[in-house]
């Protein structure tokens, strides 16, 4: 496997493109850049005379946290996702799959152009537009209710190695007193709030039980990491990226995570109240949605995967209390 980076020579990158049939010998690479801050994988934008393309490569570790090992085959699961949904009604919200290099763990996808993710929502007084809010829920409903036959589901990767890594950071690490992550560096006083949560035996037990639900199988295709960092604001409108955490599982997981981020981003309360108007709630276990919502609130505030939250300590404490209440539900 040949690792790519901004420091890779243009000859190295050109060789990979030519080998995979995405560039001719006489073509030239005009520019190479990083389109955004990738957490899990290395992502590059390559521009040639014919336009631009996005290259995404997985490594045997988390790109943002190289000390954390991660399954290198996760890029193959993302490739499977794009192949599976390309004829579904939700495909217009996704970049087009242009190719996959299994040997070099490289995904080639459509460049959606100069864009920004939606993490600006975590800043004070930045609200989703009604149009974006409706589309965010519409995409998720279409994804969860896309029709796949038993053979397609059986062939699709269970993505278990990546889910087990994620499970640790969702249901175990935030509650462990043995981790050395100093939360007071994030917000003075946060470590003390985390210590209180970590002393709650009933809460820790509920988190472990919920973790078993996350690792279970289901019939709905999930995005697996549906939050503002996976949404793009483009010239074409709202788009969705980074489905490497995808799997067939309980749709309540995606829904709970989404609701938690609407809370943390201090979005209008009407967006939570009107939620089920835009995601028709047939066959939903509302108790399970609430539990996953509570889990996501807790892990984002006292776990490793921190967000650019503009919240003071009291606000974080209130969200932790809400998270505990929701997680203990059901």
Secondary structure as UniProt FT lines:
FT   TURN            6..7
FT   HELIX           10..19
FT   TURN            20..21
FT   TURN            25..26
FT   STRAND          29..33
FT   STRAND          42..48
FT   TURN            49..50
FT   STRAND          51..57
FT   TURN            66..67
FT   TURN            72..73
FT   HELIX           74..85
FT   TURN            86..87
FT   TURN            89..90
FT   HELIX           91..93
FT   STRAND          97..101
FT   TURN            102..105
FT   STRAND          106..110
FT   STRAND          116..117
FT   HELIX           119..122
FT   TURN            124..125
FT   HELIX           130..144
FT   HELIX           150..155
FT   HELIX           160..167
FT   HELIX           168..172
FT   HELIX           173..175
FT   TURN            177..178
FT   HELIX           183..185
FT   TURN            188..189
FT   HELIX           190..198
FT   HELIX           201..214
FT   STRAND          220..222
FT   HELIX           228..230
FT   STRAND          231..234
FT   TURN            235..236
FT   STRAND          237..240
FT   TURN            244..245
FT   STRAND          247..249
FT   HELIX           251..264
FT   TURN            265..266
FT   HELIX           269..273
FT   HELIX           275..278
FT   TURN            282..283
FT   HELIX           286..302
FT   HELIX           313..327
//
